[in-house]
Every structure is written in C-alpha cells, then in structure tokens.
Amino acid sequence: MSSLTIVNDKVIEFYKKYPNVDFETMNLCMVDMLEKIMTSSSDQISKSLSSQILNQLHETKNMVHHVQDFFTSQKQNQFDGRMAQFKTQIMGEIQDALSIAQDKDRTNIAKSIQEPLIHSLGERLNELLRDSNKPVENGIKQSLHECENRIQTRFQSLESSSNEQKTSYLKMESEVQGFLQKYKSSSSDKGKYAENQLEQVVYDLFPLGSLEKTAGDKQSGDFILSRQDAPTILLENKLYESKTIPYKEVEKFVRDCEARNCHGIMLSQHMPIFGRSNFQWEMHKGLVLLYVSNVNFDPIKIRIAVNMIDSLVQNKQLFQQSGGDNEDVNEGENNNCSLISNDVLDVIYQEYKTFEQQKENMHVLVRDQNKKLRDQIELLQMNSLTKYLETLYASTKTSSAKCKKCGRVFGGRYPNKALSKHKCDVLPKSDVPIISIETNHTKDK
C-alpha cells in the first residue's frame, strides 16, 4: 500500500487548527472534483476556460476560509452537510463552466475548420472543373473552327454566285434598256412587240387552231386564224396610242380581207377606230368585218369577237341578202327572186364609193368657198363713217364689242354673239375697291 507525505507547513497547520476536518475526506472531495474537471476538459481548452477555472478556484478558496470560520462555531454534522452542499454546488458550476467553454471551443473550432475547408474545397472543385472542361472546350474550339471554315467556304461560293448574278442582271438590264429605248423610238418595234403579245393571247384562246403570222406578207393583215369546222378569220392589230385609227387603215383592212377572201377582225388596242363604234360589224362582198376598240389584249374581248364572226357566218339569210355565195339556196327560191351577180355588185360598190368621195369633196369645197366669201364680206367696212354717224344719230346696232378681261375687240355683223362665244384665258385681277370722285366746276356769271 503506497502512502503520500505532506510537508507543506500551511497544510499541516490547517489540519492542526481544524482537527475535526478529516484529511482523507477532504482529499477525496478534491480528487473527485479534479477528476471531473480532468475528464470533462480536452486538449482544446482555451485560455478563457483556464481563467474561469482559476476564478472558481479562488472562489473555492474563499469559501474554504468561510468554512474554516464556520467549523469553528458549528458541529461536525453541520459541517458535513455544508460540505456536501458545497461539493454539489461547486461541481454544478464547474460543469456549467466546462459546457460553456466546450460550446465556445466547438464554435471557434468549427469556424477555424470551416473557412479553410471551404476554400480548399472551392480550389479543388475549380481544378476538377478546369480538368473536366478541357475536353469540352477543345471540342467546342474545334467545332467552331470547322464551322468557321464551312461558313467561309460557303461565303466565297455565295460571293462568286452573287458576282455572276450581278453580271447577268447588268447584262439583262442593258438588254432591257436597249429594248425599251428601241421600243420608244421605233414604231415598227412597237408593232412587233404588240404582234407577239397578241399571238400569245390567241394561242391560249384557241390551242387547237392554227395561227399563221402574215404581218410581213402583202395584203394579208397580221394573222390568219384557221380552225376546224369554223370560218377562217383575218386579224388586224393596231397599236395607236395618241390618236384615233385613221380611215386609211380601215380601207387597208377591207382590202386585205377582200384579197384573202376571208372574214376579218380589226383590233385597236388603245384607241377608237374612225367611223366605227365598238364591236360594230359590216358585210363586204359576203365577208363579215368586225371592229373592236380599246382591246388592251383582253382575251375575253377577243373571244367575243371571234364568237360573233362564227354566229354571223352561220346566218345564211344574211349572206343571201349581202350578195354572198348562194350554193345552199334551192332552185325553187331562185325562180321566185331576182338576184344580182357579184360582178355587178362590185361595180355598184365602186360607183358608190366614188359617189361618196365626190360628195365629201363637194362638202369641203363648199365649206372653203363659204369661208372665203364670209371673209371677203367682212372686209367691207366703213369704220370712220360709222363712228361719225354714231355721234349724230342713235343706232340700235352695235358695231363692236370688247372683252373686259383681255381687251380683244370683236366686230362684224354680230359682235355680241362673237363675244359670248369668246373664251378668255386671262385670269381676272383680284377685286380691288376703287373710289372715283367727280367734281363739277361752275363759273359765276
């Protein structure tokens, strides 16, 4: 059995002074307290914990002095009870202090560990991301490079194609400008263009028919339309843009139809035809001639014109009255009527045309002669005598009339009538109020 020896004078004097205090009991209390302290503490006890323990020890020392004083006046049983209570209190306070210290230490340790741990984890994650992104980044760079090469190649191809198209467009533009310039300056080119346009329209309307272009042939019109089981039709195309189709073109159209011995349609694309209303038809030597104005290459108007020719040709009675072919008329009817031969009808027609022309010439001659006679009569004037006589005699006849706007003077037999027909182009001046003051001077007699 081992033993311990105390040589401290202060301790020896304490136990001598207080013989009632059992040495072993006091040491057991101190040992229990220190064991709990030692078992509860760890290597992480901070300086603040140590200072708290020292403070508790100082308080314990003070309480021991108090106990010493208490032991001097109390019995042994009271001392034991107080010692047990003191022991419990001390142990509770020490445990509370240790718990608070441990909580603070855990917080400090967590903070000290958390920050470097997070920093280390962040760096590690960044390294992992960089390492994992390298293949993806390289793949993206390679894809971008390949895409850039394809785009560059495509762009060069498009640029080359664009240059070729630009050259083609410039060439086409030059050709179109040349065509338009030629179209504007040449009436023959206008006619050819209109003929091509009409040809396409007729082809679309009658795809089963035969359209012969005869514009270059003499006395043949512009086109000959032939169809199965239908009459042949001569088409005359006119492209006048600023004036009415003259009568000489009508005469030429009639001669062409007569020379080709076929029915005819005159198509004026933009202007009316002299002496002919729209869709007017006439018979000439058994041929139906139709005149259509303002066609504008309208396929509906062209089809209507052709249908009219077909309907009129089917009217046999009309052809009998016009002096056409009479092969279908039976002999009984010929015995009951008197027919004029075609030769006689041609002579009558020529005489009628001569008569009409002479009549028109006489109208022109009479009109010119009347104008000359009126001009000569108007020259028979005595202006000075007229003015003088007007100052001496009242006259109901007005010798002249003057326009107030332009100042033109009208004379002759009916000057007021001439003034009323006069159209003045001078704009009237703005109405300005004019004040007129008349003064009469009288002499004193």
PEBEL-V466737 format. One record per residue. N is the residue number from 1. SS is DSSP state (helix for helix, strand for strand, loop for the rest). D_CENTER is the distance of its C-alpha to the mean C-alpha in Angstrom with 1 decimal. Layout:
n: [N | N]
ss: [SS | SS]
d_center: [D_CENTER | D_CENTER]
This chain:
n: [1 | 2 | 3 | 4 | 5 | 6 | 7 | 8 | 9 | 10 | 11 | 12 | 13 | 14 | 15 | 16 | 17 | 18 | 19 | 20 | 21 | 22 | 23 | 24 | 25 | 26 | 27 | 28 | 29 | 30 | 31 | 32 | 33 | 34 | 35 | 36 | 37 | 38 | 39 | 40 | 41 | 42 | 43 | 44 | 45 | 46 | 47 | 48 | 49 | 50 | 51 | 52 | 53 | 54 | 55 | 56 | 57 | 58 | 59 | 60 | 61 | 62 | 63 | 64 | 65 | 66 | 67 | 68 | 69 | 70 | 71 | 72 | 73 | 74 | 75 | 76 | 77 | 78 | 79 | 80 | 81 | 82 | 83 | 84 | 85 | 86 | 87 | 88 | 89 | 90 | 91 | 92 | 93 | 94 | 95 | 96 | 97 | 98 | 99 | 100 | 101 | 102 | 103 | 104 | 105 | 106 | 107 | 108 | 109 | 110 | 111 | 112 | 113 | 114 | 115 | 116 | 117 | 118 | 119 | 120 | 121 | 122 | 123 | 124 | 125 | 126 | 127 | 128 | 129 | 130 | 131 | 132 | 133 | 134 | 135 | 136 | 137 | 138 | 139 | 140 | 141 | 142 | 143 | 144 | 145 | 146 | 147 | 148 | 149 | 150 | 151 | 152 | 153 | 154 | 155 | 156 | 157 | 158 | 159 | 160 | 161 | 162 | 163 | 164 | 165 | 166 | 167 | 168 | 169 | 170 | 171 | 172 | 173 | 174 | 175 | 176 | 177 | 178 | 179 | 180 | 181 | 182 | 183 | 184 | 185 | 186 | 187 | 188 | 189 | 190 | 191 | 192 | 193 | 194 | 195 | 196 | 197 | 198 | 199 | 200 | 201 | 202 | 203 | 204 | 205 | 206 | 207 | 208 | 209 | 210 | 211 | 212 | 213 | 214 | 215 | 216 | 217 | 218 | 219 | 220 | 221 | 222 | 223 | 224 | 225 | 226 | 227 | 228 | 229 | 230 | 231 | 232 | 233 | 234 | 235 | 236 | 237 | 238 | 239 | 240 | 241 | 242 | 243 | 244 | 245 | 246 | 247 | 248 | 249 | 250 | 251 | 252 | 253 | 254 | 255 | 256 | 257 | 258 | 259 | 260 | 261 | 262 | 263 | 264 | 265 | 266 | 267 | 268 | 269 | 270 | 271 | 272 | 273 | 274 | 275 | 276 | 277 | 278 | 279 | 280 | 281 | 282 | 283 | 284 | 285 | 286 | 287 | 288 | 289 | 290 | 291 | 292 | 293 | 294 | 295 | 296 | 297 | 298 | 299 | 300 | 301 | 302 | 303 | 304 | 305 | 306 | 307 | 308 | 309 | 310 | 311 | 312 | 313 | 314 | 315 | 316 | 317 | 318 | 319 | 320 | 321 | 322 | 323 | 324 | 325 | 326 | 327 | 328 | 329 | 330 | 331 | 332 | 333 | 334 | 335 | 336 | 337 | 338 | 339 | 340 | 341 | 342 | 343 | 344 | 345 | 346 | 347 | 348 | 349 | 350 | 351 | 352 | 353 | 354 | 355 | 356 | 357 | 358 | 359 | 360 | 361 | 362 | 363 | 364 | 365 | 366 | 367 | 368 | 369 | 370 | 371 | 372 | 373 | 374 | 375 | 376 | 377 | 378 | 379 | 380 | 381 | 382 | 383 | 384 | 385 | 386 | 387 | 388 | 389 | 390 | 391 | 392 | 393 | 394 | 395 | 396 | 397 | 398 | 399 | 400 | 401 | 402 | 403 | 404 | 405 | 406 | 407 | 408 | 409 | 410 | 411 | 412 | 413 | 414 | 415 | 416 | 417 | 418 | 419 | 420 | 421 | 422 | 423 | 424 | 425 | 426 | 427 | 428 | 429 | 430 | 431 | 432 | 433 | 434 | 435 | 436 | 437 | 438 | 439 | 440 | 441 | 442 | 443 | 444 | 445]
ss: [loop | loop | loop | loop | loop | loop | loop | loop | helix | helix | helix | helix | helix | helix | helix | helix | helix | loop | loop | loop | loop | loop | helix | helix | helix | helix | helix | helix | helix | helix | helix | helix | helix | helix | helix | helix | helix | helix | helix | helix | loop | loop | loop | loop | loop | loop | helix | helix | helix | helix | helix | helix | helix | helix | helix | helix | helix | helix | helix | helix | helix | helix | helix | helix | helix | helix | helix | helix | helix | helix | helix | helix | helix | loop | loop | helix | helix | helix | helix | helix | helix | helix | helix | helix | helix | helix | helix | helix | helix | helix | helix | helix | helix | helix | helix | helix | helix | helix | helix | helix | helix | helix | helix | helix | helix | helix | helix | helix | helix | helix | helix | helix | helix | helix | helix | helix | helix | helix | helix | helix | helix | helix | helix | helix | helix | helix | helix | helix | helix | helix | helix | helix | helix | helix | helix | helix | helix | helix | helix | helix | helix | helix | helix | helix | helix | helix | helix | helix | helix | helix | helix | helix | helix | helix | helix | helix | helix | helix | helix | helix | helix | helix | helix | helix | helix | helix | helix | helix | helix | helix | helix | helix | helix | helix | helix | helix | helix | helix | helix | helix | helix | helix | helix | helix | helix | loop | helix | helix | helix | helix | helix | helix | helix | helix | helix | helix | helix | helix | helix | helix | helix | helix | helix | helix | helix | loop | loop | loop | loop | strand | strand | strand | strand | loop | loop | loop | loop | loop | loop | loop | loop | loop | strand | strand | strand | strand | loop | loop | loop | loop | loop | loop | strand | strand | strand | strand | strand | strand | loop | loop | loop | loop | loop | loop | strand | loop | helix | helix | helix | helix | helix | helix | helix | helix | helix | helix | helix | helix | helix | helix | loop | loop | strand | strand | strand | strand | strand | strand | loop | loop | loop | loop | strand | loop | loop | strand | loop | loop | loop | strand | strand | strand | strand | strand | loop | loop | strand | strand | strand | strand | strand | strand | loop | loop | loop | loop | loop | loop | helix | helix | helix | helix | helix | helix | helix | helix | helix | helix | helix | helix | helix | helix | helix | loop | loop | helix | helix | helix | helix | helix | helix | helix | loop | loop | loop | loop | loop | loop | loop | loop | helix | helix | helix | helix | helix | helix | loop | loop | loop | loop | loop | helix | helix | helix | helix | helix | helix | helix | helix | helix | helix | helix | helix | helix | helix | helix | helix | helix | helix | helix | helix | helix | helix | helix | helix | helix | helix | helix | helix | helix | helix | helix | helix | helix | helix | helix | helix | helix | loop | loop | loop | loop | helix | helix | helix | helix | helix | helix | helix | helix | helix | helix | loop | loop | loop | loop | loop | loop | loop | loop | strand | strand | loop | loop | loop | loop | loop | loop | strand | strand | loop | loop | loop | loop | helix | helix | helix | helix | helix | helix | helix | loop | loop | loop | loop | loop | loop | loop | loop | loop | loop | loop | loop | loop | loop | loop | loop | loop | loop | loop | loop | loop | loop | loop | loop]
d_center: [115.2 | 113.6 | 114.3 | 112.7 | 114.7 | 113.7 | 115.1 | 113.0 | 115.4 | 113.0 | 112.4 | 116.1 | 116.9 | 114.2 | 115.8 | 119.2 | 118.3 | 116.7 | 118.8 | 117.2 | 113.9 | 113.9 | 112.8 | 111.4 | 109.5 | 107.9 | 106.9 | 105.3 | 103.2 | 102.0 | 101.5 | 99.4 | 97.3 | 96.7 | 95.9 | 93.2 | 91.9 | 92.0 | 90.4 | 87.6 | 86.8 | 84.9 | 84.4 | 81.2 | 83.3 | 82.2 | 84.2 | 83.3 | 84.9 | 88.0 | 88.4 | 88.1 | 90.8 | 93.0 | 92.5 | 93.5 | 96.5 | 97.6 | 97.2 | 99.2 | 101.9 | 102.1 | 102.4 | 105.1 | 107.0 | 106.5 | 107.8 | 110.8 | 111.6 | 111.0 | 113.3 | 116.0 | 116.1 | 114.9 | 116.4 | 115.3 | 113.5 | 111.4 | 110.5 | 109.4 | 107.1 | 105.6 | 105.1 | 103.3 | 101.1 | 100.5 | 99.7 | 97.1 | 95.5 | 95.4 | 94.0 | 91.2 | 90.2 | 90.3 | 88.0 | 85.6 | 85.5 | 85.0 | 82.1 | 80.4 | 81.0 | 79.6 | 76.4 | 75.9 | 76.6 | 74.2 | 71.5 | 72.3 | 72.5 | 69.2 | 67.5 | 69.3 | 68.2 | 64.7 | 63.2 | 64.4 | 63.6 | 60.0 | 59.7 | 61.3 | 59.1 | 55.9 | 57.0 | 57.8 | 54.5 | 52.7 | 54.8 | 54.1 | 50.3 | 50.4 | 52.5 | 50.3 | 47.0 | 48.2 | 47.6 | 44.2 | 43.3 | 44.6 | 42.7 | 39.4 | 40.2 | 40.9 | 37.8 | 35.7 | 37.5 | 37.0 | 33.3 | 33.1 | 35.0 | 32.7 | 29.6 | 31.3 | 32.3 | 28.9 | 27.4 | 30.1 | 29.4 | 25.7 | 26.6 | 29.1 | 26.7 | 24.1 | 26.8 | 27.9 | 24.5 | 24.2 | 27.6 | 26.8 | 23.7 | 25.8 | 28.6 | 26.3 | 24.9 | 28.5 | 29.6 | 26.8 | 27.6 | 31.3 | 30.8 | 28.9 | 31.6 | 34.2 | 32.6 | 32.6 | 36.2 | 37.9 | 38.4 | 39.8 | 36.7 | 34.7 | 37.3 | 37.0 | 33.3 | 33.6 | 36.5 | 34.5 | 31.7 | 34.3 | 36.1 | 33.2 | 32.8 | 36.5 | 36.6 | 34.0 | 36.0 | 39.4 | 39.2 | 43.0 | 44.0 | 45.0 | 43.2 | 45.2 | 43.8 | 46.5 | 44.8 | 47.2 | 50.3 | 52.6 | 52.6 | 50.2 | 46.9 | 43.7 | 43.8 | 46.4 | 45.1 | 47.8 | 47.7 | 50.3 | 52.4 | 50.4 | 51.2 | 50.0 | 47.6 | 47.0 | 43.5 | 43.2 | 39.7 | 39.2 | 36.2 | 37.3 | 34.5 | 36.5 | 39.7 | 41.4 | 42.8 | 46.4 | 49.5 | 50.6 | 47.7 | 48.8 | 52.4 | 51.2 | 49.3 | 52.5 | 54.6 | 52.3 | 52.5 | 56.2 | 56.7 | 54.8 | 56.3 | 53.1 | 50.9 | 48.0 | 44.5 | 43.2 | 39.4 | 38.0 | 34.3 | 33.4 | 36.7 | 39.7 | 43.0 | 46.1 | 48.5 | 46.5 | 44.4 | 41.5 | 42.8 | 46.4 | 48.9 | 52.4 | 55.3 | 56.8 | 59.7 | 58.7 | 55.1 | 52.1 | 49.7 | 46.4 | 44.0 | 40.3 | 38.2 | 34.5 | 33.7 | 30.4 | 31.0 | 30.6 | 32.3 | 33.4 | 35.4 | 36.9 | 38.0 | 39.6 | 41.5 | 42.9 | 43.9 | 45.6 | 47.6 | 48.6 | 49.8 | 51.7 | 53.4 | 54.7 | 56.4 | 59.9 | 61.5 | 59.0 | 60.0 | 63.7 | 63.4 | 61.4 | 64.1 | 62.3 | 63.8 | 66.3 | 67.2 | 66.3 | 68.5 | 71.9 | 75.2 | 76.3 | 73.5 | 74.3 | 77.8 | 76.8 | 74.3 | 74.5 | 71.8 | 71.0 | 70.6 | 67.4 | 69.3 | 70.6 | 67.1 | 65.7 | 68.5 | 67.8 | 64.1 | 64.8 | 67.3 | 64.8 | 62.2 | 64.9 | 65.8 | 62.2 | 61.8 | 65.2 | 64.3 | 61.1 | 63.0 | 65.6 | 62.9 | 61.6 | 65.1 | 66.1 | 62.9 | 63.6 | 67.3 | 66.6 | 64.3 | 66.9 | 69.6 | 67.6 | 67.0 | 70.7 | 71.7 | 69.4 | 71.1 | 74.4 | 74.2 | 76.8 | 74.7 | 77.5 | 79.9 | 77.3 | 76.5 | 80.2 | 81.1 | 78.2 | 80.0 | 83.3 | 82.1 | 79.5 | 77.1 | 74.6 | 72.7 | 69.8 | 70.1 | 66.7 | 63.5 | 61.2 | 57.4 | 57.0 | 53.5 | 54.0 | 57.8 | 58.3 | 61.7 | 62.2 | 65.7 | 67.2 | 68.5 | 65.7 | 63.9 | 62.5 | 60.8 | 59.4 | 58.1 | 56.4 | 54.5 | 53.6 | 49.9 | 49.8 | 46.7 | 47.9 | 46.1 | 48.6 | 49.5 | 48.7 | 51.6 | 53.8 | 56.9 | 60.1 | 63.4 | 66.4 | 69.9 | 73.0 | 76.5 | 79.8 | 82.8 | 86.3 | 89.6 | 92.5 | 95.5]
